[in-house]
Amino acid sequence: GITVLRAGFGSTSSYANGPPLVFNYWCVPPVISNISSPITPGGQLTIDVSNVVGGSWIGVWLNGLAAQNVSLNAPGNQITCTVPSGVCVGSVPLFVTTECGSASMMIDVSGPPPVIDSISPSHGLIGGGVLVTVTGQNLQGCWTAAWLNGIPVIGLGGNSTTLTFWTPSNPPGAPLTALFFLATPAGTASRL
């Protein structure tokens, strides 16, 4: 709390004019009521809030990445910011933080679907174990899964333009031509 001395007080130890007045200021955490959509990496985001005071420290994070150009409007009920360009496409946590606490919610970041440009090598072994490289665009989101003829690939990793994985073994009687199927939160892509 804050102690306010009455007129005539030199210190809080003398109470000639009555006891000091004590005021308690409570800090209330922010509340998120709505967000703009669609939300895209590098795009603008508008967040409707309450319990945010102008001039206070405000931070916005999406999936652990700090938003840029964070500002609060004059009435104190709307935050605008730029979504980090590196945020993954898919469902991510949004945090709004002030000196009084944080508010959070899950939001969906949208982006273009994956596009496969090439797969190398174009052939492999029936027993699997071949390292494959896939190139394209938007190949990775908050999660990425891939299959060859419906069998999950092994050790899938990479980034938005290049993925690598090890081929699984081809079961007896399965087709020798494999369909590669890729799924991300933004959509799917496939290639023979």
GULUM-632167 format. One line per 2 residues: their letters; for each residue y, x, z of N, C-alpha, C, O. Coordinates in Angstrom, 1 decimal, m for minus. Atoms other than C-alpha are relative to their C-alpha. Example, Ala and Ser with C-alpha at 12.3 -4.5 7.8 and 13.67 -1.06 7.14 Angstrom:
<nodes>
as) m1.2 0.9 0.0 m4.5 12.3 7.8 1.2 0.9 0.0 1.2 1.9 0.7; m1.1 m0.9 0.0 m1.1 13.7 7.1 1.1 m0.8 0.8 2.2 m0.3 0.9
</nodes>
This chain:
<nodes>
gi) m1.2 0.8 0.0 0.0 0.0 0.0 1.3 0.9 0.0 1.2 2.1 0.1; m1.3 m0.7 0.0 3.7 0.9 m0.1 0.7 m0.5 1.2 0.8 m1.7 1.4
tv) m0.8 0.4 m1.2 5.8 1.0 3.0 1.4 0.0 m0.4 2.0 1.0 m0.9; m1.5 0.2 0.3 9.4 m0.3 2.6 0.7 0.0 1.4 0.3 m0.9 2.2
lr) m0.8 0.0 m1.3 11.8 0.6 5.5 1.1 m1.0 0.0 1.8 m1.1 m1.1; m1.2 0.9 m0.1 14.3 m2.0 6.7 1.2 0.8 0.2 1.2 1.9 0.6
ag) m1.3 m0.7 m0.2 17.9 m1.1 6.8 0.1 0.5 1.4 m0.3 m0.2 2.4; m0.2 m0.6 m1.3 18.7 1.2 9.7 m1.2 0.8 0.5 m1.1 1.5 1.5
fg) 1.1 m0.9 m0.3 15.3 2.9 9.7 0.2 1.4 m0.5 0.6 1.6 m1.6; 0.0 m1.3 0.4 15.2 6.6 9.6 m1.4 0.5 m0.2 m1.6 1.5 m1.0
st) 1.4 m0.3 0.2 11.5 6.8 9.9 m0.9 m1.2 0.4 m0.3 m2.1 1.0; 0.9 1.2 m0.3 8.5 4.5 10.4 m0.3 0.1 1.5 m1.0 m0.8 2.0
ss) 0.4 m0.1 m1.5 8.2 5.7 14.1 1.0 m0.8 0.9 0.6 m1.0 2.0; m0.9 0.8 m0.8 11.3 3.7 15.3 0.0 m1.4 m0.6 0.1 m1.6 m1.8
ya) 0.0 1.4 0.5 11.1 m0.1 15.1 1.2 m0.8 0.6 1.0 m1.9 1.0; m1.1 0.7 m0.6 14.6 m1.0 16.4 0.4 m1.2 m0.8 0.8 m2.2 m0.2
ng) m0.4 1.1 0.8 15.2 m3.3 13.4 m1.3 m0.8 m0.4 m1.2 m1.6 m1.4; 1.2 0.7 0.3 11.6 m4.6 13.3 m1.0 0.9 m0.7 m0.6 2.0 m1.1
pp) 1.0 m0.9 0.7 8.4 m3.2 11.8 0.2 0.1 m1.5 0.9 m0.8 m2.1; m0.2 m0.1 1.4 8.3 m1.9 8.3 m0.8 m1.0 m0.8 m1.7 m1.6 m0.2
lv) 0.7 1.0 0.8 7.3 m4.2 5.5 m1.0 0.8 m0.9 m0.7 1.8 m1.4; 1.1 m0.6 0.8 4.0 m3.3 3.7 m0.3 m0.9 m1.1 m0.7 m2.0 m1.0
fn) 0.4 0.7 1.3 3.3 m4.3 0.1 m1.2 0.6 m0.5 m1.3 1.8 m0.6; 1.2 m0.5 0.7 m0.1 m4.0 m1.5 0.1 m0.4 m1.4 0.2 m1.5 m1.7
yw) 0.0 0.2 1.4 m0.2 m3.6 m5.2 m1.4 0.1 m0.5 m2.0 1.2 m0.3; 1.4 0.0 0.4 m3.6 m4.5 m6.6 0.0 0.3 m1.5 0.7 m0.3 m2.3
cv) 0.2 m0.4 1.4 m4.7 m3.0 m9.9 m1.2 m0.9 m0.5 m2.2 m0.9 0.1; 1.0 0.9 0.6 m6.6 m5.4 m12.1 m0.5 0.6 m1.3 0.3 0.9 m2.1
pp) 0.5 m0.5 1.2 m8.9 m4.2 m14.8 0.3 m0.9 m1.2 0.5 m2.1 m1.1; m0.3 0.8 1.2 m8.3 m5.3 m18.4 m1.1 m0.9 m0.3 m2.2 m0.8 0.1
vi) 1.0 0.9 0.5 m10.1 m8.2 m20.0 0.2 m0.1 m1.5 1.3 m0.3 m2.0; 0.0 0.2 1.4 m11.0 m8.4 m23.7 m0.4 m1.5 m0.3 m1.4 m1.9 0.1
sn) 0.3 1.4 0.3 m10.8 m12.0 m25.1 m0.4 m0.2 m1.5 m1.1 m1.1 m1.8; 0.3 0.2 1.4 m11.1 m11.5 m28.9 0.2 1.3 m0.7 1.0 2.2 m0.3
is) m0.2 m1.2 0.9 m11.3 m8.8 m31.6 0.1 m0.5 m1.5 m0.4 m1.5 m1.8; m0.1 0.3 1.4 m10.3 m8.8 m35.3 m1.3 0.4 m0.7 m2.0 1.2 m0.2
sp) 1.2 m0.4 0.7 m13.0 m8.6 m37.9 0.4 m0.1 m1.5 1.3 m0.9 m1.8; 1.1 m0.9 m0.2 m14.3 m7.1 m40.1 0.5 1.4 0.6 1.7 1.7 0.4
it) m0.3 m1.3 m0.6 m14.3 m3.7 m38.3 m0.7 1.0 m0.8 m1.9 1.0 m1.0; 0.6 m1.1 0.8 m14.8 m0.7 m40.5 0.5 1.4 0.4 1.6 1.5 1.0
pg) m0.5 m1.3 m0.4 m14.7 3.0 m39.9 1.3 0.4 m0.7 1.4 0.2 m1.9; m1.3 m0.3 0.5 m11.1 4.2 m40.4 0.9 m1.2 m0.2 2.1 m1.0 m0.6
gq) m0.8 1.2 0.2 m9.8 0.6 m40.5 0.8 m0.3 1.2 0.7 0.3 2.3; m0.8 0.5 m1.2 m7.4 m1.2 m38.2 m0.8 m1.0 0.8 m1.6 m1.8 0.3
lt) 0.6 0.9 m1.0 m8.6 m3.0 m35.1 1.0 m0.7 0.9 1.9 0.0 1.4; m0.8 0.7 m0.9 m6.8 m5.7 m33.2 m0.8 m0.6 1.1 m1.8 m1.3 0.9
id) 0.8 0.5 m1.2 m8.0 m6.5 m29.6 1.0 m0.9 0.8 2.0 m0.4 1.2; m0.7 0.9 m0.9 m6.7 m9.5 m27.7 m0.4 0.3 1.4 m1.6 0.3 1.7
vs) 0.3 m0.4 m1.4 m6.4 m8.5 m24.0 0.9 m0.7 1.0 1.9 m1.4 0.6; m0.9 0.4 m1.1 m5.0 m9.5 m20.7 m0.2 1.0 1.1 m1.1 1.9 1.1
nv) m0.1 m0.9 m1.1 m4.2 m7.6 m17.5 0.3 1.5 m0.5 m0.2 2.4 0.2; m0.5 m1.3 0.5 m2.7 m4.7 m19.5 1.5 0.1 0.1 2.2 m0.8 m0.5
vg) m1.4 m0.1 m0.2 0.7 m3.5 m18.5 0.7 1.0 m1.0 0.1 2.1 m1.1; m0.7 m0.9 0.9 3.2 m2.0 m21.0 0.4 1.3 0.7 0.8 1.2 1.9
gs) m0.4 m1.3 m0.6 3.9 1.7 m20.3 m1.2 0.6 0.8 m1.1 1.7 1.2; 1.1 m0.6 m0.6 0.5 2.1 m18.7 m0.9 0.8 m1.0 m0.7 0.6 m2.2
wi) 0.9 m0.8 0.9 m2.2 4.5 m20.0 m1.0 m1.0 m0.5 m1.7 m1.7 0.2; 1.0 0.9 0.6 m4.5 2.7 m22.5 m0.8 0.9 m0.9 m0.3 1.7 m1.7
gv) 1.0 m0.7 0.9 m7.6 4.2 m24.2 m0.9 m1.0 m0.6 m1.4 m2.0 0.1; 1.0 0.8 0.7 m9.9 2.6 m26.7 m1.1 0.9 m0.6 m0.8 1.9 m1.3
wl) 1.2 m0.8 0.5 m13.4 3.9 m27.5 m1.0 m0.9 m0.7 m1.2 m2.0 m0.2; 1.1 0.7 0.7 m16.0 2.8 m30.0 m1.2 1.0 m0.1 m1.1 2.0 m0.7
ng) 1.3 m0.8 0.0 m19.5 4.2 m29.5 0.3 1.5 0.5 m0.2 2.4 0.0; m0.3 m1.3 m0.6 m17.9 7.1 m27.4 1.1 0.8 m0.8 1.5 1.8 m0.3
la) m1.1 m0.6 0.8 m15.3 8.0 m30.1 1.3 m0.6 0.3 1.4 m1.9 0.2; m1.3 0.6 m0.4 m11.6 7.6 m29.2 0.7 m0.5 m1.3 0.7 0.1 m2.3
aq) m0.8 0.6 1.0 m9.6 5.3 m31.4 1.4 0.7 m0.1 1.8 1.3 0.9; m1.3 m0.7 0.2 m6.3 6.7 m32.8 1.1 m1.1 m0.1 0.8 m2.3 m0.3
nv) m1.2 0.8 0.1 m2.8 5.2 m32.9 m0.1 m1.3 0.8 0.2 m2.4 0.4; 0.1 1.2 m0.9 m3.4 2.9 m29.9 1.4 m0.4 0.5 2.2 0.4 1.0
sl) m1.3 0.6 m0.4 m0.4 0.6 m29.2 m0.2 m1.4 0.6 m1.2 m2.1 0.2; 0.0 1.4 m0.6 0.2 m2.5 m27.1 1.3 m0.7 m0.4 2.4 m0.1 m0.4
na) m1.2 0.8 0.4 2.5 m5.3 m28.3 0.9 m0.3 1.2 0.5 m0.1 2.3; m1.0 0.2 m1.1 5.6 m6.3 m26.3 m0.5 m1.0 1.0 m0.3 m0.8 2.2
pg) 0.5 0.9 m1.0 4.0 m9.3 m24.6 m1.1 0.5 0.9 m1.4 0.0 1.9; 1.1 m0.6 m0.7 1.1 m7.1 m23.5 m1.3 m0.7 m0.1 m2.2 m0.5 0.7
nq) 1.2 0.7 0.2 m1.6 m9.2 m24.9 m0.8 0.4 m1.2 m1.8 m0.3 m1.5; 0.7 m0.4 1.2 m2.7 m7.4 m28.0 0.1 1.5 m0.2 1.2 2.1 m0.2
it) 0.1 m1.4 0.3 m3.8 m3.8 m28.7 m0.4 0.2 m1.4 m1.3 m0.5 m1.9; 0.4 m0.4 1.4 m3.9 m2.3 m32.2 m0.3 1.4 0.0 0.3 2.2 0.7
ct) 0.4 m1.4 0.1 m5.6 0.9 m33.1 m0.7 0.2 m1.3 m1.0 m0.7 m2.1; 0.7 m0.4 1.2 m7.3 2.8 m35.9 m1.4 0.4 0.5 m1.6 1.2 1.4
vp) 1.4 m0.3 m0.3 m11.1 2.8 m35.7 m0.4 1.4 m0.4 0.0 1.8 m1.5; 0.3 m1.4 0.3 m12.5 6.4 m35.6 m0.8 0.0 m1.3 m1.7 m0.9 m1.5
sg) 0.7 0.0 1.3 m13.7 7.3 m39.1 m1.5 0.4 0.1 m2.3 0.1 m0.7; 1.4 m0.4 m0.2 m16.9 8.8 m37.7 m0.9 m1.0 0.8 m2.0 m0.6 1.0
vc) 0.8 0.9 m0.7 m18.1 5.7 m35.9 m1.1 m0.5 m0.9 m0.9 m0.8 m2.1; 1.1 0.4 0.9 m21.5 4.6 m37.1 0.1 m1.5 m0.3 0.7 m2.3 0.5
vg) 0.1 1.4 0.4 m22.1 1.3 m38.9 m1.1 m0.6 0.8 m2.3 m0.1 0.8; 1.0 0.7 m0.8 m23.9 m1.2 m36.7 0.6 m0.5 1.2 1.8 m0.6 1.3
sv) m0.5 0.5 m1.3 m23.6 m2.6 m33.2 0.3 1.1 0.9 m0.6 1.9 1.2; m0.5 m1.1 m0.8 m21.6 m0.3 m31.0 0.8 m0.6 1.2 1.4 m1.7 1.1
pl) m0.9 0.5 m1.1 m19.9 m0.6 m27.6 1.4 0.3 m0.2 1.8 1.4 m0.7; m1.4 m0.1 0.1 m16.2 m1.1 m27.5 0.5 0.1 1.5 0.2 m0.8 2.3
fv) m0.6 m0.1 m1.3 m14.3 0.1 m24.3 1.5 0.0 m0.1 2.0 0.8 m0.9; m1.4 m0.1 m0.2 m10.7 m0.6 m23.4 0.2 0.4 1.5 m0.3 m0.2 2.4
tt) m0.2 m0.6 m1.3 m9.6 1.5 m20.4 1.5 0.2 0.3 2.2 0.7 m0.5; m1.4 m0.3 m0.6 m6.4 1.6 m18.3 m0.2 0.7 1.3 m1.4 0.9 1.7
ec) 0.2 m0.6 m1.3 m5.7 3.2 m15.0 m0.6 m0.9 1.0 m1.0 m0.5 2.1; 0.6 1.0 m0.9 m7.0 0.0 m13.4 m1.4 m0.3 m0.2 m2.1 m1.0 0.5
gs) 1.4 0.3 0.3 m10.4 0.0 m15.0 m0.3 m0.1 m1.4 0.5 0.2 m2.3; 0.4 0.2 1.4 m12.3 m0.8 m18.1 m0.6 m1.4 m0.3 m1.1 m2.0 0.6
as) 0.6 1.1 0.5 m13.5 m3.7 m20.1 m0.8 0.4 m1.2 m0.4 1.3 m2.0; 0.8 m0.4 1.1 m16.3 m3.5 m22.7 m0.7 m1.2 m0.6 m0.8 m2.3 0.0
mm) 0.8 1.0 0.7 m18.2 m5.6 m25.2 m0.7 0.7 m1.2 m0.2 1.8 m1.7; 0.7 m0.6 1.2 m20.6 m4.9 m28.1 0.7 m0.7 m1.2 1.0 m1.9 m1.3
id) m0.7 0.5 1.3 m19.0 m5.2 m31.6 m0.8 0.5 m1.2 m1.6 1.4 m1.0; 0.7 m0.4 1.2 m20.4 m4.9 m35.1 1.0 0.7 m0.9 2.0 0.1 m1.3
vs) m0.8 m0.8 0.9 m18.9 m2.2 m37.3 m0.7 m0.1 m1.4 m1.9 0.1 m1.5; 0.6 0.2 1.3 m19.5 m3.0 m41.0 0.3 1.1 m1.0 1.3 1.9 m0.8
gp) m0.2 m1.0 1.0 m19.8 m0.7 m44.0 m0.8 m0.3 m1.2 m1.6 m1.3 m1.2; 0.7 0.2 1.2 m21.2 m0.5 m47.5 m1.5 0.3 0.2 m1.9 1.1 1.0
pp) 1.4 m0.3 m0.1 m25.0 m0.6 m47.9 m0.4 1.3 m0.6 0.4 2.0 m1.3; 0.4 m1.3 0.5 m27.0 2.5 m48.6 m0.3 0.0 m1.5 m0.7 m1.0 m2.1
vi) 0.3 m0.2 1.4 m27.4 3.9 m52.1 m0.8 1.3 m0.2 m0.3 2.3 0.3; 0.9 m1.2 0.2 m30.2 6.3 m53.1 0.3 0.5 m1.4 0.1 m0.2 m2.4
ds) m0.3 m0.7 1.3 m29.2 8.8 m55.8 m1.3 0.7 m0.5 m1.6 0.7 m1.7; 1.2 m0.8 0.4 m32.3 11.0 m55.8 m0.9 0.2 1.2 m0.5 0.2 2.4
is) 1.1 m0.3 m1.0 m35.6 11.8 m54.0 m0.7 1.2 m0.5 m1.1 1.2 m1.7; 0.6 m1.2 0.5 m37.0 15.3 m54.2 m0.9 0.6 1.1 m0.5 0.6 2.3
ps) 0.6 0.1 1.3 m39.7 16.2 m54.7 m0.4 m1.4 m0.4 m0.5 m2.3 0.5; 0.3 1.3 0.5 m40.8 13.3 m56.8 m1.5 m0.3 0.1 m2.0 m1.3 m0.3
hg) 1.4 0.2 m0.1 m44.5 13.8 m56.0 m0.4 0.7 1.3 0.3 1.5 1.9; 0.5 m0.6 m1.3 m46.6 14.8 m52.9 m1.5 0.0 0.1 m2.2 m0.1 m0.9
li) 1.4 m0.1 m0.2 m50.0 15.1 m51.4 m0.5 m1.3 0.6 0.2 m1.9 1.4; 0.6 1.2 m0.6 m52.3 12.2 m50.5 m0.1 0.2 1.5 0.1 m0.8 2.2
gg) 0.2 m0.2 m1.4 m52.8 13.8 m47.1 1.4 0.1 0.8 1.4 0.2 2.0; m1.3 0.0 m0.6 m49.0 13.8 m46.5 0.5 1.4 0.4 m0.1 2.4 m0.1
gv) m0.5 m1.3 m0.4 m47.0 16.6 m44.9 1.0 0.7 m0.9 1.2 1.9 m0.8; m1.0 m0.6 0.9 m44.5 17.2 m47.7 1.4 m0.3 0.5 1.7 m1.5 0.8
lv) m1.4 0.2 m0.4 m40.8 17.7 m46.8 0.7 m0.6 m1.2 0.7 m0.1 m2.3; m0.7 0.7 1.1 m38.7 15.2 m48.8 1.5 0.0 0.3 1.8 m0.2 1.5
tv) m1.5 0.1 m0.2 m34.9 15.2 m49.3 0.5 m1.2 m0.8 0.2 m1.3 m2.0; m0.6 1.1 0.7 m33.1 12.0 m50.2 1.5 0.2 0.0 2.1 0.5 1.1
tg) m1.4 m0.1 0.1 m29.5 12.1 m51.4 0.6 m1.3 m0.5 m0.1 m2.1 m1.1; m0.7 1.3 0.3 m27.0 9.2 m51.8 1.2 m0.2 0.8 1.8 0.8 1.2
qn) m1.1 0.4 m0.8 m24.3 7.4 m50.0 m0.4 m1.0 1.1 m1.2 m1.8 0.8; 0.2 1.0 m1.1 m24.2 5.5 m46.7 m1.4 m0.1 0.4 m1.9 m1.2 0.8
lq) 1.4 0.0 m0.3 m27.7 6.6 m45.9 m0.3 m0.2 1.5 m1.5 m0.4 1.9; 0.3 0.1 m1.5 m27.3 6.5 m42.1 1.0 m0.8 0.7 2.2 m0.7 0.5
gc) m0.9 0.8 m0.8 m25.9 4.0 m39.7 m0.3 0.3 1.5 m0.8 1.4 1.8; 0.4 m0.2 m1.4 m26.3 3.5 m35.9 m1.5 0.2 0.1 m1.9 0.8 1.1
wt) 1.5 m0.2 0.0 m30.0 3.3 m36.7 m0.3 0.1 m1.5 0.3 m0.5 m2.4; 0.5 m0.2 1.4 m31.9 4.3 m39.9 m1.5 0.0 0.1 m2.1 0.7 0.9
aa) 1.4 0.0 0.0 m35.5 3.6 m40.7 m0.4 0.1 m1.5 0.2 m0.4 m2.4; 0.5 m0.2 1.4 m37.6 4.5 m43.8 m1.5 0.0 0.0 m2.2 0.3 1.0
wl) 1.5 0.2 0.2 m41.1 3.8 m45.1 m0.3 0.5 m1.4 0.5 0.4 m2.3; 0.6 m0.3 1.3 m43.3 5.0 m47.9 m1.2 m1.0 m0.1 m2.1 m0.9 0.7
ng) 1.0 1.0 0.1 m45.5 2.1 m49.1 m0.3 m0.7 1.3 m1.4 m1.0 1.6; 0.2 0.7 m1.2 m44.9 0.4 m45.8 m0.4 0.8 1.2 m0.5 0.3 2.3
ip) 0.3 m0.9 m1.1 m45.8 3.4 m43.7 1.2 0.8 0.5 1.9 1.4 m0.3; m1.2 m0.8 m0.4 m43.1 4.9 m41.5 0.0 1.5 m0.3 m1.1 2.1 m0.1
vi) 0.0 m1.4 0.3 m42.0 8.3 m42.6 0.1 0.8 1.4 0.3 0.2 2.4; 0.0 m0.8 m1.2 m42.1 11.2 m40.1 1.2 0.9 0.1 1.5 1.6 m0.9
gl) m1.2 m0.9 m0.2 m39.1 13.1 m38.6 1.2 m0.3 m0.8 1.9 0.6 m1.3; m1.2 0.3 0.8 m36.4 11.2 m40.4 1.3 0.5 0.7 1.5 0.2 1.9
gg) m1.3 m0.5 m0.5 m33.0 12.8 m39.9 1.0 0.3 m1.1 0.6 0.4 m2.3; m1.0 m0.4 1.0 m29.8 13.7 m41.7 1.4 m0.6 0.3 1.8 m0.7 1.5
ns) m1.3 0.6 m0.1 m26.4 12.2 m42.3 0.3 m1.1 m1.1 m0.7 m1.6 m1.6; m0.3 1.1 0.9 m24.6 9.7 m44.5 m0.3 0.3 m1.5 m0.5 m0.6 m2.3
tt) 0.2 m0.4 1.4 m25.3 11.7 m47.8 m1.4 0.6 m0.2 m1.8 0.7 m1.4; 1.3 m0.7 0.1 m28.6 13.5 m47.1 m0.9 m0.4 1.1 m0.6 m0.3 2.3
lt) 1.0 0.2 m1.0 m31.8 12.5 m45.3 m1.2 0.9 m0.4 m1.5 1.2 m1.5; 1.3 m0.7 0.2 m35.0 14.5 m44.8 m1.1 m0.6 0.8 m0.8 m1.2 1.9
fw) 1.1 0.5 m0.7 m38.4 13.5 m43.7 m1.3 0.6 m0.5 m1.3 1.2 m1.6; 1.3 m0.4 0.4 m42.1 14.4 m43.8 m0.8 m1.2 m0.4 m0.7 m2.3 0.2
tp) 0.7 1.1 0.5 m44.4 12.2 m45.8 m1.2 m0.2 0.9 m1.9 0.7 1.4; 1.3 0.3 m0.7 m47.2 10.4 m44.0 m1.2 0.0 m0.9 m1.0 0.1 m2.1
sn) 1.1 0.0 0.9 m50.7 10.4 m45.3 m0.2 m1.3 m0.6 0.2 m2.4 0.0; 0.2 1.2 0.8 m51.6 7.9 m47.9 m1.4 m0.6 0.3 m2.3 0.1 0.1
pp) 1.3 0.6 m0.4 m54.4 5.5 m46.7 m0.9 m0.1 m1.2 m0.4 m0.3 m2.3; 0.9 0.2 1.1 m57.5 5.3 m48.8 0.2 m1.4 m0.7 0.3 m2.4 0.0
ga) m0.2 1.2 0.8 m57.1 2.7 m51.6 1.4 m0.4 m0.2 1.7 m1.4 m0.9; m1.4 0.3 0.2 m53.3 2.7 m51.3 0.5 0.5 m1.4 m0.1 1.4 m1.9
pl) m0.5 m0.5 1.3 m51.3 3.0 m54.5 0.5 1.4 0.0 1.0 1.9 1.1; m0.4 m1.4 0.0 m50.6 6.6 m55.6 1.5 0.1 m0.3 2.1 1.1 0.0
ta) m1.4 0.0 0.2 m47.1 5.6 m56.6 0.6 m0.6 1.2 0.3 m1.7 1.6; m0.5 0.4 m1.3 m45.1 5.3 m53.4 1.4 m0.6 m0.2 2.3 m0.1 m0.9
lf) m1.3 0.6 0.0 m42.2 2.9 m52.9 0.7 0.5 1.3 0.2 0.4 2.4; m0.8 m0.4 m1.2 m39.5 4.5 m50.6 1.0 m1.1 0.3 1.7 m1.6 m0.6
fl) m0.8 1.1 m0.4 m37.7 1.9 m48.6 0.8 0.5 1.2 0.3 1.0 2.2; m0.9 m0.4 m1.1 m34.6 2.6 m46.4 0.8 m1.2 0.5 1.2 m2.0 m0.3
at) m0.8 1.1 m0.7 m32.9 0.3 m43.9 1.0 0.6 1.0 0.7 1.5 1.7; m1.1 m0.3 m1.0 m29.6 0.6 m42.0 0.6 m1.3 0.4 0.3 m2.3 m0.2
pa) m0.6 1.3 m0.3 m27.5 m2.0 m40.3 0.9 m0.6 m1.1 1.1 m1.8 m1.1; m0.8 0.5 1.1 m25.4 m2.2 m43.5 m0.8 m0.6 m1.1 m0.3 m1.2 m2.0
gt) 0.8 0.5 1.1 m28.3 m3.1 m45.7 m1.2 0.9 m0.3 m1.6 1.7 0.5; 1.3 m0.7 0.3 m31.4 m1.7 m47.5 0.2 0.6 m1.4 1.0 0.2 m2.2
as) 0.1 m0.6 1.4 m32.2 0.4 m50.6 m1.4 0.5 m0.2 m2.1 0.8 0.8; 1.4 m0.4 0.3 m35.5 1.3 m52.3 0.0 0.7 m1.3 0.9 0.6 m2.2
rl) 0.1 m0.8 1.2 m36.7 3.6 m55.0 m1.5 0.4 m0.1 m2.1 0.8 0.8; 1.4 m0.5 0.2 m40.1 4.4 m56.6 0.0 1.5 m0.2 m1.0 2.1 m0.5
</nodes>
